[in-house]
């Protein structure tokens, strides 16, 4: 968390291997990203990194289920049917799996995006403002997917302006002017809002 321009998106891009750090290193699943060739970095991201975008990035011609399994199709692999069913059940899309994005609500589209990020069982999922385009009710619906952490042992790194979203995290990191300025664990919404007033 942090004000606009504090470096949240830049940090997320560096952690995901989309940008190179000017110093230090990033390690995912035992591999230092800066030591990988472009091809190996692409393969590592495909297998070990999931993304959840504010704009969902769903393909409009594909059904919800087809969008979920798309990363596997692009990698030339088949989905584990048991895992696919577990994900669809977790995000409560069983009755919407054959619907295209235009036939889904914003919250349902974001749940498709969450399931798509998890389908390859990545080491880490990066979420960039995952509730930014949702009303508060839909946002809460998506944040209930904390189950991915609690039930599947998934690591999720989230950039958010939403104190309610941040309060679901185990750890809150605050940035200002490109630097980590504070870090806490298990803050409540009110504590986060109070803290943000001091981070400018």
N, C-alpha and C positions, 0 to 999 in steps of 0.2 A: 504494500500500500504506500501511497504518497501522492503529493500534488502532481498535476499535469507537468510534464517536463522533468520529473525527478529521476527518470531512468528506468522505470518499470518495464516498459516494452523492450528497451535495449537489453536489460538483464535477461529477460525471458528469451530473447533471440540468441544471446550468447550461450545460455544454459542449454538451449535446444540445438546448438551447433549450426545455427543459421548465420551467425556473425562470429568473428574471431575476437577473443579478448586481447587487449594490448599488453596485459601481464597476467600471470597466474595461469590456471588451467581449469578445464571442465572435464569431469570423468563420469561416464554413464556405463553401468553394467560392467565395470572393470576396465573400460577402454578410455584412454585420454583422447579427447576429440581432436586436439591439435596435432596428434601424431598420426592421424589416419589420412589416407589418400581420399580424394573426392569421392571415388567409387565406394570405398569402405565406409566412409562417413554416411553416404546415402543409404547403404545397406543397413548400417547400425540404426539410423533414424527410422528406417522402414520397419525394423523388427523391434526396437527397444523404446521408441518414442511415439506417444500419441498426442494429438493436438485437438483442442476444443476451441473454436473460434466464436467471437461475438456474432458474426454474420452467418453462422452455421456451415456455409460452404457445402451444401447438399446439391447433388446434381438433380435438376428438376425432372428429367426424363426417367429417373430410376425410382423404384418403390423404396419405402423405408428400409426393408430388409436388404435390398440391393445396395443401397447407400451404406448400410452398416458393414457389409462384407466386401465393399469395394477395395479397401487397402490390401486384403488378401488376394483378391482377383488380380490386382496390379502386380503383386509379388509372385503371381503364378502358383499360389497355393489354395487349397480348399479349406473352408471353415470347419472347425470342430463343431459338429451339430449340437452336441450337448452344451458346449460353452455358448454357442449362438442362442440356444433356447434359454439358457440361464440369463444371458444379457437382456434378451427381449422381455423376459419375465421381470427382471429387475427394474427395467425402465418402463414397465407397464405399457408395452406397445403391442401386445399379442393380437388385439383386434384391429390394429392399424398397420400391420406389417406390409400389406399389399397396397397401401395408399402412397401416392406421390406427395412430395413436399407441399405443393399448393393445396392439398386436401388436409393438411395438418395444421394445428395451432402452433404459435411460436414456441410454447413450452414443449410440445410434442416434437417439433423439429430439433430443438436443442437436445432432447433426450435421444433422438436418433444420432446426433453428433457425439454425444457422450458414449453411446454404445459402439459407434464406429471407432472412437479413440481407444476403446478397451478391447476390441475384437482380437487384436494380435497379442494380447497379454504383454504390453510393453513394460519396461522397467520403470518408466515415469510418464505421466501425462501432464502436458502444459496447457493451461486454460487461460486464455486472454479475455478478460471481462466476460465470463460466460453468462452472466445475468444482465448484461448491459442493454439488450434489446427486449427484455421481458418485463411484464408488469410484476408487481410484488407477489401476487399469487402464483404466477408461473415460475418466478424466481425461486420461491420456496420449494416448489415442486421439483425443480432441477437440483436444488441444494440437498434435498433428501437423498440424492445419489451419493452422499457421503458414505453410503453403504459400500461403494467401490473400495474405499479405504478400510472400513471396518470388517467387511466380509471377504473381500478379495485380496487384502493386503497391498492394495495399489498405492503408489506414491503419486500425489497430485501437487503440482506447483501452480498456484493461481494468482494472476494479477487482477485486482478488483478495486473499485471505488465503493463497493457496497459493504457497509459495516456488518450487515446480517450475514453476507457470504463469508466475510473474513472471520466472523465469530464461530463458524463451523470448523475452522482449521485448528490443528493442534498447535500451530506456531504462526505468529504474525511478525513480519519483518517490515520495517518502515524505512523508506528511502527519501532522500532530499538531495538535490543537486548532484545526482549520480553516486551518492554514497549511502551505505547502510548506516542509519543514524540511531536505530533502536530495534530491539527484538524482544518479544514476549511470548508466553505460552498461555493458551486457553483464556484469552481476554473475552469478556462479555461485550455485547454491542455498545452499551453505554461507555464502557472503558475505552473502546476503540474510537468512538466519536470524540471523547475528551482528549485522547491522545493525538488524534489528527489535528486538533486545534493548535497543538504545540509544534507540529511538523509543517513548516512552511518553506 
